[in-house]
Amino acid sequence: LRTPSGVPIVFVYAMNTFTVAQWQDIESQLANVYHQQVDLVGDSFDPSYEPLEWGQFSYGANASYPAEQTYALNTSLEFKGAAVLNSYASTKLIALSVEPGFDDQKLRGDTNPIVPRNGGTRYIQTWMAAMAGQPDWILITSWNEWYEDTSVEPGRQSGDTALLLTRAESRIWKQS
């Protein structure tokens, strides 16, 4: 992916694994050694990271529907609201995720909660939560991560429900 001006976009999961100074060093090295600029879309709400983030994204594969909706609304208010209230503030990209369910117990045991698909109900709820935040982009978690049961790719156990719901929900989102 690239920004409208052609700069590569890099999504950073667990952005605060590195300090702000480390990210600045990474960006500096990219510019000086490889003559490459990147725009980071991060997942940190720490205000010190804001100057580094071209945008904000979420990954809530095992979050509850109310928690995802609250996150979507808060993210939208923080980034879009700041630009409305302050003409000097930049509007940041908001990308929110949707997912049909989550179950990685075969890989990691019972360390994470299981979020049942419930025949597509979970997937529709995550679409509703994401759309509440009026995101610029919606990220689908995931096409084929079978090991954590977040796949929308048709399969023997899940059928094509998630794929059909993706088509329907994405149409609703594009029209909003």
MDTraj code that builds the backbone (N, CA, C; nanometers):
import mdtraj as md
import numpy as np

residues = "LEU ARG THR PRO SER GLY VAL PRO ILE VAL PHE VAL TYR ALA MET ASN THR PHE THR VAL ALA GLN TRP GLN ASP ILE GLU SER GLN LEU ALA ASN VAL TYR HIS GLN GLN VAL ASP LEU VAL GLY ASP SER PHE ASP PRO SER TYR GLU PRO LEU GLU TRP GLY GLN PHE SER TYR GLY ALA ASN ALA SER TYR PRO ALA GLU GLN THR TYR ALA LEU ASN THR SER LEU GLU PHE LYS GLY ALA ALA VAL LEU ASN SER TYR ALA SER THR LYS LEU ILE ALA LEU SER VAL GLU PRO GLY PHE ASP ASP GLN LYS LEU ARG GLY ASP THR ASN PRO ILE VAL PRO ARG ASN GLY GLY THR ARG TYR ILE GLN THR TRP MET ALA ALA MET ALA GLY GLN PRO ASP TRP ILE LEU ILE THR SER TRP ASN GLU TRP TYR GLU ASP THR SER VAL GLU PRO GLY ARG GLN SER GLY ASP THR ALA LEU LEU LEU THR ARG ALA GLU SER ARG ILE TRP LYS GLN SER".split()
xyz = np.array([
    [0.0829, -0.1181, 0.0000],
    [0.0000, 0.0000, 0.0000],
    [0.0873, 0.1243, 0.0000],
    [0.0358, 0.2297, -0.0587],
    [0.1057, 0.3575, -0.0625],
    [0.0081, 0.4713, -0.0340],
    [0.0628, 0.5799, 0.0188],
    [-0.0180, 0.6993, 0.0412],
    [-0.0521, 0.7596, -0.0943],
    [-0.1443, 0.8546, -0.0993],
    [-0.1744, 0.9196, -0.2271],
    [-0.0511, 0.9830, -0.2926],
    [0.0480, 1.0213, -0.2129],
    [0.1703, 1.0803, -0.2697],
    [0.2750, 0.9741, -0.3046],
    [0.2427, 0.8456, -0.2883],
    [0.3311, 0.7384, -0.3296],
    [0.4244, 0.6832, -0.2234],
    [0.4106, 0.7281, -0.0989],
    [0.4969, 0.6808, 0.0088],
    [0.4442, 0.5459, 0.0589],
    [0.5328, 0.4458, 0.0738],
    [0.4872, 0.3156, 0.1260],
    [0.4299, 0.3283, 0.2675],
    [0.3252, 0.2514, 0.2923],
    [0.2606, 0.2485, 0.4237],
    [0.3015, 0.1185, 0.4920],
    [0.3449, 0.1306, 0.6174],
    [0.3844, 0.0145, 0.6958],
    [0.2956, 0.0084, 0.8193],
    [0.2236, -0.1026, 0.8367],
    [0.1424, -0.1235, 0.9554],
    [0.2314, -0.1826, 1.0642],
    [0.2249, -0.1249, 1.1831],
    [0.3108, -0.1677, 1.2939],
    [0.2235, -0.2181, 1.4078],
    [0.2300, -0.3483, 1.4313],
    [0.1588, -0.4103, 1.5420],
    [0.2486, -0.4033, 1.6658],
    [0.1918, -0.3650, 1.7797],
    [0.2679, -0.3482, 1.9047],
    [0.3765, -0.2431, 1.8864],
    [0.3362, -0.1274, 1.8375],
    [0.4296, -0.0194, 1.8063],
    [0.5177, 0.0188, 1.9247],
    [0.4605, 0.0179, 2.0442],
    [0.5395, 0.0609, 2.1587],
    [0.6359, -0.0466, 2.2095],
    [0.6572, -0.1510, 2.1295],
    [0.7648, -0.2461, 2.1570],
    [0.8995, -0.1742, 2.1418],
    [0.9034, -0.0772, 2.0491],
    [1.0202, 0.0088, 2.0321],
    [0.9877, 0.1464, 2.0883],
    [1.0875, 0.2146, 2.1376],
    [1.0687, 0.3501, 2.1890],
    [1.0529, 0.4478, 2.0727],
    [1.0089, 0.5678, 2.1023],
    [0.9975, 0.6720, 2.0004],
    [1.1348, 0.6970, 1.9377],
    [1.2384, 0.7045, 2.0200],
    [1.3744, 0.7276, 1.9692],
    [1.4180, 0.6152, 1.8756],
    [1.3818, 0.4908, 1.9070],
    [1.4177, 0.3788, 1.8192],
    [1.3458, 0.3890, 1.6852],
    [1.2179, 0.4278, 1.6882],
    [1.1443, 0.4457, 1.5626],
    [1.2044, 0.5595, 1.4807],
    [1.2424, 0.6665, 1.5473],
    [1.3059, 0.7778, 1.4760],
    [1.4363, 0.7326, 1.4119],
    [1.5113, 0.6481, 1.4819],
    [1.6359, 0.5941, 1.4278],
    [1.6081, 0.5035, 1.3075],
    [1.5052, 0.4215, 1.3171],
    [1.4674, 0.3343, 1.2050],
    [1.4320, 0.4186, 1.0829],
    [1.3499, 0.5209, 1.1034],
    [1.3110, 0.6072, 0.9916],
    [1.4319, 0.6804, 0.9334],
    [1.5218, 0.7236, 1.0199],
    [1.6431, 0.7920, 0.9754],
    [1.7306, 0.6989, 0.8920],
    [1.7474, 0.5763, 0.9377],
    [1.8276, 0.4794, 0.8628],
    [1.7644, 0.4472, 0.7275],
    [1.6320, 0.4338, 0.7256],
    [1.5637, 0.4100, 0.5980],
    [1.5907, 0.5238, 0.5006],
    [1.5855, 0.6456, 0.5507],
    [1.6080, 0.7623, 0.4650],
    [1.7533, 0.7733, 0.4210],
    [1.8461, 0.7563, 0.5143],
    [1.9879, 0.7776, 0.4831],
    [2.0518, 0.6618, 0.4071],
    [2.0179, 0.5390, 0.4438],
    [2.0820, 0.4235, 0.3812],
    [2.0088, 0.3810, 0.2533],
    [1.8754, 0.3789, 0.2606],
    [1.7970, 0.3260, 0.1486],
    [1.7229, 0.4338, 0.0690],
    [1.7363, 0.5592, 0.1123],
    [1.6680, 0.6712, 0.0453],
    [1.5180, 0.6446, 0.0330],
    [1.4627, 0.5947, 0.1424],
    [1.3219, 0.5553, 0.1440],
    [1.2502, 0.6157, 0.2640],
    [1.1382, 0.6778, 0.2375],
    [1.0506, 0.7252, 0.3436],
    [0.9356, 0.6270, 0.3552],
    [0.8867, 0.6036, 0.4759],
    [0.7661, 0.5234, 0.4966],
    [0.6735, 0.6001, 0.5897],
    [0.5468, 0.5753, 0.5749],
    [0.4481, 0.6291, 0.6679],
    [0.3982, 0.5139, 0.7528],
    [0.4056, 0.5322, 0.8837],
    [0.3692, 0.4277, 0.9780],
    [0.2233, 0.4404, 1.0204],
    [0.1543, 0.3299, 1.0198],
    [0.0198, 0.3219, 1.0752],
    [0.0343, 0.2315, 1.1969],
    [0.0245, 0.2916, 1.3149],
    [0.0522, 0.2198, 1.4377],
    [-0.0706, 0.1929, 1.5210],
    [-0.0479, 0.1236, 1.6305],
    [-0.1571, 0.0867, 1.7200],
    [-0.1354, 0.1415, 1.8610],
    [-0.0567, 0.2479, 1.8728],
    [-0.0276, 0.3032, 2.0047],
    [-0.1141, 0.4259, 2.0326],
    [-0.1684, 0.4324, 2.1526],
    [-0.2411, 0.5514, 2.1943],
    [-0.1543, 0.6435, 2.2784],
    [-0.0281, 0.6074, 2.2964],
    [0.0648, 0.6907, 2.3710],
    [0.0885, 0.8181, 2.2895],
    [0.0573, 0.9351, 2.3445],
    [0.0707, 1.0605, 2.2687],
    [0.2117, 1.0861, 2.2153],
    [0.3132, 1.0296, 2.2784],
    [0.4491, 1.0541, 2.2299],
    [0.4743, 0.9882, 2.0940],
    [0.3931, 0.8893, 2.0563],
    [0.4090, 0.8229, 1.9277],
    [0.3336, 0.8948, 1.8155],
    [0.2423, 0.9835, 1.8506],
    [0.1577, 1.0479, 1.7491],
    [0.2346, 1.1121, 1.6350],
    [0.3451, 1.1832, 1.6620],
    [0.4174, 1.2429, 1.5484],
    [0.4722, 1.1392, 1.4493],
    [0.4908, 1.0170, 1.4945],
    [0.5422, 0.9103, 1.4078],
    [0.4321, 0.8438, 1.3256],
    [0.3083, 0.8535, 1.3718],
    [0.1983, 0.7776, 1.3115],
    [0.1254, 0.8581, 1.2039],
    [0.1320, 0.8072, 1.0824],
    [0.0546, 0.8641, 0.9733],
    [-0.0927, 0.8281, 0.9933],
    [-0.1130, 0.7185, 1.0646],
    [-0.2479, 0.6718, 1.0924],
    [-0.2493, 0.5790, 1.2112],
    [-0.3692, 0.5367, 1.2467],
    [-0.3919, 0.4501, 1.3629],
    [-0.4745, 0.3307, 1.3154],
    [-0.4414, 0.2120, 1.3660],
    [-0.5219, 0.0954, 1.3320],
    [-0.5483, 0.0127, 1.4571],
    [-0.6463, -0.0753, 1.4439],
    [-0.6802, -0.1632, 1.5555],
    [-0.6638, -0.3075, 1.5128],
    [-0.6389, -0.3908, 1.6113],
    [-0.6437, -0.5349, 1.5912],
    [-0.7106, -0.5904, 1.7155],
    [-0.8362, -0.6273, 1.7042],
    [-0.9103, -0.6723, 1.8209],
    [-0.9739, -0.8076, 1.8007],
    [-0.8964, -0.9031, 1.7543],
    [-0.9524, -1.0330, 1.7180],
    [-1.0266, -1.1009, 1.8314],
    [-0.9871, -1.0754, 1.9547],
    [-1.0593, -1.1418, 2.0636],
    [-1.1235, -1.0424, 2.1598],
    [-1.1430, -0.9189, 2.1147],
    [-1.2125, -0.8190, 2.1957],
    [-1.3638, -0.8375, 2.1837],
    [-1.4349, -0.7944, 2.2852],
    [-1.5813, -0.8035, 2.2816],
    [-1.6382, -0.6975, 2.1874],
    [-1.7608, -0.7194, 2.1436],
    [-1.8272, -0.6226, 2.0564],
    [-1.8334, -0.4841, 2.1212],
    [-1.8772, -0.4696, 2.2477],
    [-1.8796, -0.3352, 2.3074],
    [-1.7402, -0.2720, 2.3145],
    [-1.6377, -0.3510, 2.3446],
    [-1.5019, -0.2965, 2.3517],
    [-1.4554, -0.2495, 2.2142],
    [-1.4866, -0.3258, 2.1096],
    [-1.4468, -0.2848, 1.9742],
    [-1.5201, -0.1588, 1.9317],
    [-1.6492, -0.1496, 1.9644],
    [-1.7250, -0.0304, 1.9275],
    [-1.6729, 0.0923, 2.0027],
    [-1.6437, 0.0781, 2.1306],
    [-1.5879, 0.1885, 2.2090],
    [-1.4540, 0.2320, 2.1518],
    [-1.3695, 0.1357, 2.1175],
    [-1.2398, 0.1668, 2.0581],
    [-1.2589, 0.2446, 1.9278],
    [-1.3497, 0.1985, 1.8423],
    [-1.3732, 0.2640, 1.7135],
    [-1.4188, 0.4080, 1.7336],
    [-1.5119, 0.4287, 1.8234],
    [-1.5620, 0.5639, 1.8480],
    [-1.4545, 0.6534, 1.9084],
    [-1.3802, 0.6023, 2.0068],
    [-1.2753, 0.6818, 2.0706],
    [-1.1641, 0.7175, 1.9732],
    [-1.1245, 0.6230, 1.8906],
    [-1.0194, 0.6485, 1.7920],
    [-1.0638, 0.7556, 1.6941],
    [-1.1867, 0.7439, 1.6462],
    [-1.2400, 0.8416, 1.5524],
    [-1.2463, 0.9806, 1.6155],
    [-1.2973, 0.9869, 1.7372],
    [-1.3055, 1.1169, 1.8044],
    [-1.1679, 1.1778, 1.8266],
    [-1.0729, 1.0947, 1.8681],
    [-0.9391, 1.1468, 1.8964],
    [-0.8718, 1.2018, 1.7714],
    [-0.8740, 1.1260, 1.6634],
    [-0.8003, 1.1682, 1.5455],
    [-0.8797, 1.2607, 1.4537],
    [-1.0046, 1.2290, 1.4286],
    [-1.0837, 1.3153, 1.3408],
    [-1.1316, 1.4392, 1.4144],
    [-1.1675, 1.4224, 1.5416],
    [-1.2144, 1.5362, 1.6212],
    [-1.1085, 1.6414, 1.6394],
    [-0.9845, 1.5997, 1.6604],
    [-0.8753, 1.6959, 1.6787],
    [-0.8597, 1.7830, 1.5552],
    [-0.8733, 1.7236, 1.4369],
    [-0.8580, 1.7994, 1.3129],
    [-0.9746, 1.8956, 1.2913],
    [-1.0926, 1.8589, 1.3382],
    [-1.2085, 1.9476, 1.3252],
    [-1.1949, 2.0679, 1.4192],
    [-1.1484, 2.0417, 1.5408],
    [-1.1383, 2.1477, 1.6410],
    [-1.0156, 2.2359, 1.6242],
    [-0.9110, 2.1839, 1.5633],
    [-0.7867, 2.2579, 1.5493],
    [-0.7434, 2.2522, 1.4040],
    [-0.7509, 2.3645, 1.3349],
    [-0.7186, 2.3655, 1.1917],
    [-0.5722, 2.3318, 1.1643],
    [-0.4866, 2.3382, 1.2646],
    [-0.3451, 2.3029, 1.2473],
    [-0.3185, 2.1540, 1.2687],
    [-0.4143, 2.0841, 1.3235],
    [-0.3977, 1.9400, 1.3465],
    [-0.4182, 1.8663, 1.2145],
    [-0.3421, 1.7620, 1.1939],
    [-0.3582, 1.6841, 1.0715],
    [-0.4588, 1.5719, 1.0954],
    [-0.5330, 1.5403, 0.9911],
    [-0.6249, 1.4277, 0.9979],
    [-0.5435, 1.3010, 0.9753],
    [-0.5560, 1.2073, 1.0654],
    [-0.4827, 1.0817, 1.0530],
    [-0.5749, 0.9749, 0.9963],
    [-0.5153, 0.8839, 0.9217],
    [-0.5883, 0.7695, 0.8695],
    [-0.6350, 0.6833, 0.9860],
    [-0.7571, 0.6367, 0.9788],
    [-0.8093, 0.5438, 1.0781],
    [-0.8465, 0.4151, 1.0053],
    [-0.7842, 0.3052, 1.0475],
    [-0.8120, 0.1738, 0.9901],
    [-0.8568, 0.0827, 1.1039],
    [-0.9755, 0.0304, 1.0945],
    [-1.0304, -0.0551, 1.1999],
    [-1.0494, -0.1964, 1.1460],
    [-1.0321, -0.2944, 1.2333],
    [-1.0362, -0.4331, 1.1877],
    [-1.1703, -0.4992, 1.2150],
    [-1.1984, -0.5979, 1.1311],
    [-1.3153, -0.6844, 1.1475],
    [-1.2653, -0.8278, 1.1428],
    [-1.3337, -0.9153, 1.2137],
    [-1.2918, -1.0545, 1.2173],
    [-1.4097, -1.1448, 1.2493],
    [-1.4106, -1.2654, 1.1905],
    [-1.5256, -1.3539, 1.2054],
    [-1.5290, -1.4342, 1.3349],
    [-1.4215, -1.4358, 1.4100],
    [-1.4112, -1.5140, 1.5327],
    [-1.2648, -1.5319, 1.5662],
    [-1.2374, -1.6038, 1.6722],
    [-1.0974, -1.6251, 1.7132],
    [-1.0901, -1.7489, 1.8006],
    [-0.9976, -1.8396, 1.7643],
    [-0.9733, -1.9579, 1.8464],
    [-0.8361, -2.0136, 1.8090],
    [-0.7354, -1.9816, 1.8887],
    [-0.6010, -2.0312, 1.8598],
    [-0.5555, -2.1377, 1.9596],
    [-0.6523, -2.2058, 2.0215],
    [-0.6157, -2.3045, 2.1244],
    [-0.5337, -2.4219, 2.0698],
    [-0.5493, -2.4575, 1.9429],
    [-0.4698, -2.5667, 1.8862],
    [-0.3223, -2.5273, 1.8775],
    [-0.2958, -2.3985, 1.8639],
    [-0.1589, -2.3505, 1.8536],
    [-0.1022, -2.3092, 1.9894],
    [-0.1807, -2.2368, 2.0686],
    [-0.1292, -2.1791, 2.1927],
    [-0.1971, -2.2300, 2.3193],
    [-0.2796, -2.3293, 2.3076],
    [-0.3499, -2.3783, 2.4263],
    [-0.4596, -2.2815, 2.4676],
    [-0.4835, -2.2713, 2.5968],
    [-0.5937, -2.1854, 2.6426],
    [-0.5442, -2.0509, 2.6946],
    [-0.4367, -1.9968, 2.6346],
    [-0.3840, -1.8676, 2.6789],
    [-0.4691, -1.7504, 2.6331],
    [-0.5443, -1.7652, 2.5254],
    [-0.6288, -1.6582, 2.4729],
    [-0.7750, -1.7002, 2.4781],
    [-0.8645, -1.6043, 2.4892],
    [-1.0064, -1.6401, 2.4899],
    [-1.0520, -1.6896, 2.3530],
    [-1.1524, -1.7736, 2.3545],
    [-1.2146, -1.8199, 2.2316],
    [-1.3331, -1.7284, 2.2044],
    [-1.3394, -1.6773, 2.0823],
    [-1.4510, -1.5922, 2.0414],
    [-1.5237, -1.6667, 1.9301],
    [-1.6372, -1.7284, 1.9600],
    [-1.7075, -1.8096, 1.8603],
    [-1.7584, -1.7275, 1.7419],
    [-1.7626, -1.7903, 1.6278],
    [-1.8152, -1.7251, 1.5075],
    [-1.9665, -1.7037, 1.5151],
    [-2.0354, -1.7938, 1.5831],
    [-2.1812, -1.7860, 1.5992],
    [-2.2541, -1.7657, 1.4664],
    [-2.2170, -1.8466, 1.3680],
    [-2.2883, -1.8440, 1.2400],
    [-2.2795, -1.7118, 1.1659],
    [-2.1774, -1.6320, 1.1923],
    [-2.1596, -1.5032, 1.1248],
    [-2.1958, -1.3839, 1.2111],
    [-2.2618, -1.4083, 1.3244],
    [-2.3026, -1.2973, 1.4126],
    [-2.1822, -1.2163, 1.4589],
    [-2.0766, -1.2848, 1.5005],
    [-1.9566, -1.2152, 1.5471],
    [-1.9003, -1.1250, 1.4369],
    [-1.8949, -1.1742, 1.3158],
    [-1.8394, -1.0979, 1.2040],
    [-1.9226, -0.9721, 1.1779],
    [-2.0534, -0.9870, 1.1765],
    [-2.1415, -0.8717, 1.1556],
    [-2.1216, -0.7698, 1.2686],
    [-2.1088, -0.8166, 1.3920],
    [-2.0863, -0.7246, 1.5044],
    [-1.9572, -0.6451, 1.4873],
    [-1.8522, -0.7106, 1.4406],
    [-1.7271, -0.6366, 1.4238],
    [-1.7366, -0.5354, 1.3098],
    [-1.8117, -0.5678, 1.2074],
    [-1.8361, -0.4696, 1.1010],
    [-1.9140, -0.3498, 1.1564],
    [-2.0165, -0.3761, 1.2365],
    [-2.0945, -0.2663, 1.2955],
    [-2.0070, -0.1801, 1.3856],
    [-1.9222, -0.2448, 1.4654],
    [-1.8329, -0.1708, 1.5554],
    [-1.7366, -0.0837, 1.4758],
    [-1.6776, -0.1402, 1.3726],
    [-1.5826, -0.0637, 1.2902],
    [-1.6524, 0.0535, 1.2216],
    [-1.7689, 0.0285, 1.1636],
    [-1.8399, 0.1349, 1.0923],
    [-1.8832, 0.2483, 1.1854],
    [-1.9030, 0.2180, 1.3131],
    [-1.9394, 0.3226, 1.4090],
    [-1.8307, 0.4291, 1.4189],
    [-1.7057, 0.3908, 1.3959],
    [-1.5948, 0.4849, 1.4021],
    [-1.5684, 0.5575, 1.2717],
    [-1.6484, 0.5329, 1.1692],
    [-1.6327, 0.5949, 1.0376],
    [-1.4873, 0.5893, 0.9897],
    [-1.4314, 0.4682, 0.9799],
    [-1.2910, 0.4558, 0.9419],
    [-1.2663, 0.4893, 0.7952],
    [-1.1427, 0.5235, 0.7674],
    [-1.1011, 0.5446, 0.6288],
    [-1.0836, 0.4100, 0.5595],
    [-1.0335, 0.3131, 0.6349],
    [-1.0124, 0.1784, 0.5831],
    [-1.0664, 0.0774, 0.6831],
    [-1.1087, -0.0369, 0.6307],
    [-1.1435, -0.1507, 0.7159],
    [-1.0486, -0.2639, 0.6797],
    [-0.9857, -0.3205, 0.7826],
    [-0.8906, -0.4300, 0.7652],
    [-0.9587, -0.5603, 0.8040],
    [-0.9502, -0.6585, 0.7193],
    [-1.0120, -0.7876, 0.7482],
    [-0.9069, -0.8809, 0.8082],
    [-0.9354, -0.9290, 0.9278],
    [-0.8477, -1.0240, 0.9967],
    [-0.9135, -1.1599, 0.9892],
    [-0.8785, -1.2426, 0.9097],
    [-0.7779, -1.2486, 0.8058],
    [-0.8316, -1.3335, 0.6924],
    [-0.7582, -1.3414, 0.5842],
    [-0.8025, -1.4237, 0.4721],
    [-0.7879, -1.5714, 0.5039],
    [-0.6698, -1.6129, 0.5560],
    [-0.6486, -1.7571, 0.5693],
    [-0.5698, -1.7972, 0.6952],
    [-0.5878, -1.7296, 0.8027],
    [-0.5208, -1.7706, 0.9266],
    [-0.6058, -1.8766, 0.9967],
    [-0.5970, -1.9966, 0.9420],
    [-0.6764, -2.1081, 0.9911],
    [-0.6402, -2.1429, 1.1344],
    [-0.5139, -2.1286, 1.1717],
    [-0.4681, -2.1693, 1.3045],
    [-0.5295, -2.0866, 1.4165],
    [-0.5830, -1.9685, 1.3846],
    [-0.6501, -1.8908, 1.4887],
    [-0.7979, -1.8682, 1.4567],
    [-0.8477, -1.9369, 1.3584],
    [-0.9893, -1.9330, 1.3206],
    [-1.0399, -1.7914, 1.2925],
    [-0.9542, -1.7111, 1.2275],
    [-0.9975, -1.5782, 1.1845],
    [-1.0145, -1.5709, 1.0331],
    [-1.0094, -1.6825, 0.9671],
    [-1.0114, -1.6824, 0.8213],
    [-1.1502, -1.6523, 0.7652],
    [-1.1520, -1.5773, 0.6543],
    [-1.2758, -1.5577, 0.5787],
    [-1.2755, -1.6446, 0.4529],
    [-1.1609, -1.7037, 0.4214],
    [-1.1518, -1.7954, 0.3086],
    [-1.2468, -1.9129, 0.3332],
    [-1.3252, -1.9494, 0.2339],
    [-1.4167, -2.0623, 0.2539],
    [-1.3427, -2.1900, 0.2945],
    [-1.4062, -2.2652, 0.3838],
    [-1.3474, -2.3901, 0.4301],
    [-1.4538, -2.4914, 0.4655],
    [-1.4089, -2.6131, 0.4928],
    [-1.5027, -2.7212, 0.5245],
    [-1.5859, -2.6905, 0.6485],
    [-1.5225, -2.6427, 0.7543],
    [-1.5963, -2.6183, 0.8787],
    [-1.6786, -2.4904, 0.8742],
    [-1.6225, -2.3843, 0.8166],
    [-1.6904, -2.2546, 0.8210],
    [-1.7721, -2.2243, 0.6966],
    [-1.7560, -2.3038, 0.5915],
    [-1.8288, -2.2772, 0.4682],
    [-1.7859, -2.1449, 0.4073],
    [-1.8769, -2.0796, 0.3355],
    [-1.8446, -1.9515, 0.2733],
    [-1.9175, -1.8343, 0.3397],
    [-1.9681, -1.8557, 0.4597],
    [-2.0441, -1.7517, 0.5305],
    [-1.9664, -1.6225, 0.5430],
    [-1.8421, -1.6301, 0.5911],
    [-1.7636, -1.5078, 0.6122],
    [-1.7357, -1.4358, 0.4810],
    [-1.7100, -1.5094, 0.3754],
    [-1.6835, -1.4476, 0.2461],
    [-1.8082, -1.3743, 0.1951],
    [-1.9242, -1.4381, 0.2076],
    [-2.0495, -1.3743, 0.1639],
    [-2.0811, -1.2519, 0.2496],
    [-2.0557, -1.2616, 0.3795],
    [-2.0779, -1.1465, 0.4675],
    [-1.9803, -1.0329, 0.4368],
    [-1.8592, -1.0668, 0.3965],
    [-1.7618, -0.9638, 0.3581],
    [-1.8159, -0.8822, 0.2416],
    [-1.8695, -0.9504, 0.1425],
    [-1.9257, -0.8792, 0.0276],
    [-2.0415, -0.7889, 0.0703],
    [-2.1322, -0.8402, 0.1503],
    [-2.2488, -0.7621, 0.1920],
    [-2.2093, -0.6441, 0.2811],
    [-2.1262, -0.6699, 0.3817],
    [-2.0893, -0.5636, 0.4758],
    [-2.0000, -0.4575, 0.4111],
    [-1.9117, -0.4990, 0.3208],
    [-1.8262, -0.3999, 0.2547],
    [-1.9086, -0.3080, 0.1654],
    [-2.0129, -0.3600, 0.1064],
    [-2.1033, -0.2747, 0.0259],
    [-2.1723, -0.1714, 0.1142],
    [-2.2186, -0.2145, 0.2304],
    [-2.2831, -0.1212, 0.3246],
    [-2.1845, -0.0137, 0.3659],
    [-2.0610, -0.0536, 0.3983],
    [-1.9598, 0.0422, 0.4420],
    [-1.9271, 0.1426, 0.3306],
    [-1.9128, 0.0939, 0.2081],
    [-1.8788, 0.1834, 0.0961],
    [-1.9900, 0.2848, 0.0702],
    [-2.1154, 0.2480, 0.0984],
    [-2.2280, 0.3371, 0.0760],
    [-2.2484, 0.4378, 0.1894],
    [-2.1827, 0.4137, 0.3031],
    [-2.2059, 0.5026, 0.4186],
    [-2.1220, 0.6291, 0.4096],
])
top = md.Topology()
chain = top.add_chain()
for i, resn in enumerate(residues, 1):
    res = top.add_residue(resn, chain, resSeq=i)
    for name in ("N", "CA", "C"):
        top.add_atom(name, md.element.get_by_symbol(name[0]), res)
traj = md.Trajectory(xyz[None], top)
